[in-house]
Amino acid sequence: MVFSSVVFLFLFLPIVYIIYIVTPSIRLKNIILIIASLIFYAYGEPKAVVLMLISILANYGFALIMDRSNICIFIAVVFNVLLLFVFKYLNFFADSINYIFGTSINIGEIHLPIGISFFTFQAMSYVIDVYRKDVKPQKNLLKLMLYISFFPQLIAGPIIKYHDIEKQLDKRDINTDRTASGLKLFIFGLSAKLIIANTMGSIADTVFSYGSDELFPLLSWIGAIAYTLQIYFDFSGYSSMAIGLGRMFGFDFAPNFNLPFISKGIKEFWRRWHISLSTWFREYVYIPLGGNRRGKIRTAVNQLIVFTLTGLWHGANVTFLVWGLIHGVFLVLESSAQKLFSKIPNIFKHIYTMLVVILAFVIFRADTVSYGIKYIGSMIIPSAEANISRAIELCDPYNITIFVIGVLLSFGLHIKIKELMSEKTAAIVGYGISVALFALCIINISASTYDPFIYFRF
């Protein structure tokens, strides 16, 4: 079930919210949310519900016996990693072995459960927090089940760490203001997804469907920038919807994006892009590896390890691995030449950052690294057989309007405008815009069949 479906918007969400509000105790509210979350997940992944429940029960048990044996944390991490490996990477691993050694290992088709990367990382953060004694083991199975399965962030994040939400499982504020602001945030995210991301996605899909010999600079840049905007508004829009829904039910989730396209360096970019993933890797991988405390070479190695894993986290494909390594290499270069990098004017640092981000996303989007490299080449090398009409067809007034709006929003124009208003005026305008946007979203849902969610496959 997706947030932008009629079933979710006009059936599932209203029913769950009304039942939740009229339910008196926090314990019963938690049970309502657990039941709703299982229904939500089973709607699209009925068999995978069993897998998620096994993960919850296993990690619940690991945490309870953690104090009795330190080896338990090793077993817990291996269990979670193995779960992810089997369902997400086993076929990729077998294909790689076959390619390298000429073997013919056939694992068979393994279905990738939606959201497995997200709920597995949340489960791991819980058992690791318990091992570190940052939190106490959760003896109430239902509370742990709610933490891992809560439907707003179950299938596409953001990744919520247990120590950030522990107290909210027992006590949280639910009132009209929080519901209204959460609903407004949800609508803004829904609009970003349906109006901007889907429009840019249609353009990107068209361009990336062409063979590398059919591309030329103008067309290739249109496709690359369109995809960059698509993945940003798709994922940030979904995160806003998840955070807004969480607020409606009394939960506070930290922002997952903070205007990443204004960054002046790859290091800054990752402080603003998919914040929940980058902080997860920092807390549970980078710092345990030694962080930046063991010299420059070891720091560089740690950074490359983290970004290799970040790339693989996104999917079992060499393109994701290369995408992660590109970011890792540029981060290492920035760190190694920090004094020199700091002297570069901000405008050039920003241009450099956007070039790296856009070109890396070409590899990310490509089906193969070879096609991605050829695509990047077509962005630079003029073509004698350029079919300019293909680019012109994509630049109709509607697409141009949405593109301009997307660029302005990604650079924070709405925040600048809001700062010029009083708090009361901003609130009134914000709610007015949200009503208009919701109407547009309903029109979009009823008129369009194109509604991909990029991060569902991760």
C-alpha positions in Angstrom: 0.0 0.0 0.0 1.4 3.4 -1.0 0.7 6.7 0.6 -0.5 8.1 -2.7 -3.2 5.5 -3.3 -6.9 6.1 -2.9 -7.1 3.1 -0.6 -4.6 4.6 1.8 -5.8 8.2 1.6 -9.6 7.6 1.9 -9.9 4.3 3.6 -6.9 3.1 5.6 -5.6 6.4 7.1 -9.0 7.9 8.2 -10.2 4.6 9.8 -6.9 4.0 11.6 -6.7 7.6 12.8 -10.3 7.7 14.1 -10.0 4.4 16.0 -6.6 5.6 17.4 -8.0 8.9 18.6 -11.0 7.4 20.4 -8.9 4.6 22.0 -8.3 5.7 25.6 -5.0 4.2 26.8 -1.5 4.4 25.3 -1.2 0.6 25.5 -4.4 0.1 23.4 -3.2 2.8 21.0 0.0 0.9 20.5 -1.9 -2.2 19.8 -4.1 -0.4 17.2 -0.9 0.9 15.5 0.6 -2.6 15.4 -2.4 -4.1 13.9 -2.7 -1.3 11.4 1.0 -1.6 10.5 0.7 -5.4 9.9 -2.3 -4.8 7.7 -0.5 -2.0 5.8 2.5 -4.2 5.2 0.5 -7.4 4.4 -1.6 -5.4 1.8 1.4 -5.5 -0.5 3.7 -8.1 1.1 1.6 -10.8 2.8 4.3 -13.4 2.9 7.0 -10.9 4.0 5.0 -10.1 7.2 6.2 -13.5 8.5 9.8 -12.6 7.8 9.4 -9.3 9.6 7.8 -11.0 12.6 10.7 -13.5 12.8 13.1 -10.6 12.7 11.2 -8.8 15.6 11.0 -12.0 17.7 14.7 -12.8 17.2 16.0 -9.4 18.1 13.6 -9.2 21.0 15.2 -12.4 22.3 18.8 -11.3 21.5 18.3 -8.1 23.6 16.9 -9.9 26.6 19.8 -12.3 26.9 22.5 -9.7 26.0 23.7 -9.2 29.5 24.3 -13.0 30.0 26.7 -13.4 27.1 28.6 -10.8 25.0 28.7 -13.3 22.1 25.0 -12.6 21.8 25.7 -9.3 20.0 27.8 -11.0 17.5 25.1 -13.6 16.8 22.5 -10.8 16.6 24.4 -8.8 14.1 25.2 -11.9 12.0 21.5 -12.9 12.1 20.4 -9.5 10.8 23.1 -9.2 8.2 22.5 -12.7 7.0 18.8 -12.0 6.7 19.5 -9.0 4.5 22.2 -10.9 2.5 19.9 -13.9 1.7 16.9 -11.8 0.5 18.8 -8.9 -1.0 22.2 -10.0 -2.1 22.4 -13.7 -2.5 21.5 -13.7 -6.2 23.9 -10.9 -6.9 26.7 -12.7 -5.0 26.0 -15.9 -7.0 26.0 -14.0 -10.3 29.3 -12.3 -9.4 30.9 -15.7 -8.6 29.6 -17.1 -11.9 31.0 -14.1 -13.8 34.4 -14.2 -12.2 35.0 -18.0 -12.1 32.9 -19.2 -15.0 30.7 -21.3 -12.7 27.0 -21.9 -13.1 25.5 -21.5 -9.6 21.7 -21.1 -9.8 20.1 -19.9 -6.6 16.7 -19.3 -8.1 14.6 -16.2 -7.9 14.4 -14.7 -4.4 11.8 -12.1 -3.9 13.0 -8.9 -2.3 10.7 -7.9 0.6 9.7 -4.3 0.5 11.4 -2.2 3.2 13.7 -5.1 4.4 16.7 -2.7 4.5 14.9 -0.2 6.7 13.4 -2.6 9.3 16.6 -4.6 9.5 18.7 -1.5 10.2 16.2 -0.5 12.9 16.3 -3.9 14.5 20.2 -3.8 14.4 20.3 -0.3 16.0 18.1 -1.7 18.9 20.3 -4.7 19.7 23.5 -2.6 19.4 22.0 0.1 21.7 21.2 -2.6 24.2 24.7 -4.0 24.0 26.3 -0.6 24.5 23.9 -0.1 27.5 22.6 3.1 25.9 19.1 1.7 26.5 17.7 -1.1 28.5 16.2 -4.2 26.8 12.6 -3.7 25.9 10.7 -6.4 27.9 7.3 -5.6 26.3 7.3 -7.3 22.9 4.5 -5.2 21.6 6.5 -2.0 22.1 9.4 -3.4 20.2 7.0 -4.6 17.5 5.6 -1.1 17.2 9.1 0.4 16.9 10.1 -1.9 14.1 6.8 -2.2 12.2 5.3 1.3 12.5 3.7 1.8 9.1 4.6 5.4 8.3 8.4 4.6 8.1 8.2 0.9 7.6 8.8 0.5 3.9 10.9 3.5 2.9 12.2 5.1 6.1 13.4 7.3 7.5 15.5 4.9 9.6 14.5 5.5 13.2 17.0 4.5 15.9 15.6 3.0 19.0 17.2 5.4 21.4 15.5 8.3 19.7 12.0 6.8 20.0 12.2 4.7 23.2 10.4 7.2 25.5 7.7 7.9 22.8 6.6 4.3 23.0 5.3 5.0 26.5 4.2 8.6 26.3 3.5 11.0 23.5 1.4 14.1 22.9 -1.6 13.9 20.6 -3.6 17.1 20.0 -5.3 19.1 17.3 -2.2 21.3 16.5 0.1 18.3 16.0 -2.5 16.6 13.9 -2.9 19.7 11.7 0.8 20.3 11.3 1.4 16.6 10.6 -1.3 16.5 8.0 0.1 19.7 6.3 3.6 18.1 6.2 2.1 14.9 4.8 0.3 16.9 2.0 3.5 18.8 1.2 5.4 15.5 0.9 2.6 14.0 -1.2 2.6 17.0 -3.5 6.4 16.8 -3.9 6.1 13.1 -4.9 3.1 13.3 -7.2 3.6 16.7 -8.9 7.4 17.1 -9.0 9.0 13.7 -8.7 6.6 11.9 -11.0 6.9 14.6 -13.7 10.7 14.6 -13.5 10.6 10.8 -13.4 8.7 10.5 -16.6 11.3 12.7 -18.3 14.2 10.7 -16.9 12.6 7.4 -17.9 12.2 8.6 -21.4 15.8 9.8 -21.7 17.4 6.8 -20.0 15.4 4.5 -22.3 17.4 5.7 -25.3 20.5 3.8 -26.4 23.9 5.5 -25.6 24.3 6.1 -29.4 21.0 8.1 -29.4 22.0 10.6 -26.7 23.6 14.0 -27.1 24.6 16.7 -24.6 21.3 18.6 -24.3 19.1 15.5 -24.0 21.5 13.8 -21.6 21.7 16.8 -19.3 17.9 17.1 -19.3 17.6 13.4 -18.3 20.4 13.6 -15.6 19.0 16.7 -14.0 15.4 15.4 -14.2 16.5 12.2 -12.4 18.4 14.1 -9.7 15.2 16.1 -9.0 13.1 13.0 -9.2 15.0 11.0 -6.6 15.2 14.0 -4.3 11.5 14.9 -4.4 10.5 11.2 -4.4 12.5 10.3 -1.3 12.3 13.6 0.6 8.6 13.7 -0.3 8.1 10.2 1.1 10.1 11.1 4.2 7.9 14.2 4.8 4.8 12.1 4.5 6.2 9.6 7.0 7.3 12.3 9.4 3.9 14.0 9.1 2.0 10.8 9.7 4.2 10.1 12.7 3.4 13.5 14.1 -0.4 12.9 13.7 0.0 9.8 15.9 2.1 11.6 18.4 5.6 10.6 17.3 8.5 13.0 16.6 10.9 11.9 13.9 13.9 13.9 12.9 14.1 15.5 9.4 15.6 13.2 6.8 16.6 16.0 4.3 17.9 19.5 4.8 18.3 21.2 1.4 21.1 18.9 0.2 21.5 20.8 -3.1 22.8 23.9 -1.5 25.8 21.9 -0.2 29.4 23.1 -0.8 31.1 19.8 -0.7 30.3 16.1 -0.6 30.8 16.0 3.2 28.2 18.7 3.7 25.9 16.9 1.1 25.8 13.8 3.3 24.9 15.9 6.3 21.9 17.0 4.4 21.0 14.0 2.3 19.2 10.9 3.7 20.3 12.0 7.2 18.9 9.0 8.9 21.1 6.6 6.8 24.3 8.6 7.1 23.9 9.0 10.9 23.2 5.3 11.2 26.4 4.4 9.4 28.3 7.0 11.4 27.0 5.6 14.7 27.1 1.9 14.0 29.9 1.5 11.4 32.2 4.5 11.1 32.8 5.3 14.8 33.2 1.6 15.8 35.8 1.3 13.0 37.8 4.1 14.6 36.3 7.1 12.9 39.0 9.7 12.4 40.9 8.9 15.5 43.6 6.6 14.0 45.4 8.7 11.5 44.6 10.0 8.0 45.1 6.7 6.1 42.8 4.8 8.5 40.3 7.6 8.3 40.2 7.4 4.5 39.9 3.6 4.6 37.0 3.9 7.1 35.3 6.5 4.9 35.6 4.3 1.9 34.2 1.3 3.8 31.2 3.3 4.9 30.4 4.6 1.4 30.9 1.1 -0.1 28.4 -0.2 2.3 26.1 2.8 1.7 26.2 2.1 -2.0 25.4 -1.6 -1.5 22.7 -0.8 1.0 20.7 0.8 -1.9 20.7 -2.4 -3.9 22.5 -5.5 -5.3 24.0 -4.0 -8.4 27.5 -2.8 -9.3 26.0 0.6 -10.2 25.1 1.2 -6.6 28.5 0.1 -5.4 30.2 2.5 -7.9 27.9 5.3 -6.9 28.8 4.9 -3.2 32.6 4.7 -4.1 32.3 7.9 -6.1 31.0 9.7 -3.1 33.5 8.1 -0.8 36.5 9.0 -3.0 35.5 12.6 -3.3 34.9 12.8 0.5 38.4 11.4 1.1 39.8 13.9 -1.3 38.0 16.8 0.4 39.3 15.6 3.8 42.8 15.1 2.6 43.0 18.6 1.1 40.8 20.3 3.6 43.0 23.5 3.9 43.1 23.9 0.2 39.4 23.1 -0.3 38.4 25.7 2.3 40.1 28.4 0.3 38.0 27.7 -2.8 35.2 30.3 -3.3 31.8 28.9 -2.3 30.3 29.3 -5.7 32.9 26.9 -7.2 32.5 24.5 -4.3 28.8 24.4 -5.0 29.2 23.8 -8.7 31.7 21.0 -8.1 29.3 19.4 -5.6 26.4 19.5 -7.9 28.5 18.1 -10.8 29.6 15.1 -8.6 26.1 14.5 -7.3 24.4 14.6 -10.8 27.1 12.5 -12.6 27.1 10.0 -9.7 23.3 9.7 -10.0 23.6 8.9 -13.7 25.6 5.8 -12.6 23.0 5.2 -9.9 20.1 5.3 -12.4 21.8 3.3 -15.2 21.1 -0.4 -15.6 24.9 -1.1 -16.0 28.1 0.8 -15.3 29.0 0.6 -19.0 25.8 2.4 -20.0 26.3 5.0 -17.2 29.8 5.8 -18.4 28.6 6.1 -22.0 25.7 8.3 -20.8 28.2 10.6 -19.0 30.3 10.7 -22.1 27.2 11.8 -24.1 26.8 14.7 -21.7 30.2 16.0 -22.7 30.9 15.0 -26.3 28.8 16.6 -29.1 26.9 14.2 -31.4 26.7 14.7 -35.1 23.4 12.7 -35.2 21.6 14.7 -32.5 17.9 14.5 -32.8 17.1 17.8 -31.2 13.3 17.2 -31.5 13.6 14.6 -28.7 14.8 17.3 -26.3 12.3 19.8 -27.5 9.4 17.4 -26.9 10.4 17.1 -23.3 10.5 20.8 -22.8 6.8 21.5 -23.0 5.4 24.4 -20.8 4.2 22.1 -18.0 7.5 20.2 -17.7 9.4 23.5 -17.7 7.2 25.0 -15.0 7.5 21.9 -12.8 11.3 21.8 -13.4 11.6 25.5 -12.4 9.5 25.0 -9.3 11.5 21.9 -8.4 14.8 23.8 -8.7 13.6 26.7 -6.7 12.2 24.5 -3.9 15.3 22.3 -3.8 17.3 25.5 -3.1 15.0 26.6 -0.3 13.0 29.5 -1.9 9.9 28.5 0.2 12.0 28.8 3.4 13.2 32.3 2.4 9.6 33.4 1.7 8.4 32.0 5.0 11.1 33.9 6.9 9.6 37.2 5.5 6.2 36.4 7.0 5.0 36.6 10.6 4.4 33.2 12.3 0.6 33.6 12.1 0.6 34.7 8.4 3.0 31.8 7.5 0.7 29.3 9.2 -2.5 30.6 7.5 -0.7 30.7 4.1 0.8 27.2 4.7 -2.6 25.6 5.5 -4.2 27.4 2.5 -1.5 26.1 0.1 -1.8 22.6 1.6 -5.6 22.5 0.8 -4.9 23.6 -2.8 -2.1 21.1 -3.2 -4.2 18.3 -1.8 -6.9 19.1 -4.5 -4.2 18.9 -7.1 -2.9 15.6 -5.8 -6.4 14.1 -6.0 -6.7 15.3 -9.6 -3.2 13.8 -10.3 -4.1 10.5 -8.7 -7.3 10.1 -10.7 -5.7 11.2 -14.0 -2.3 9.4 -13.9 -1.2 5.8 -13.8 2.5 6.7 -13.4 3.5 6.6 -9.8 6.8 4.9 -9.1 8.4 4.9 -5.6 12.1 4.7 -6.2 13.1 3.7 -2.6 10.7 0.8 -2.4 13.3 -1.4 -4.0 15.8 -0.5 -1.3 
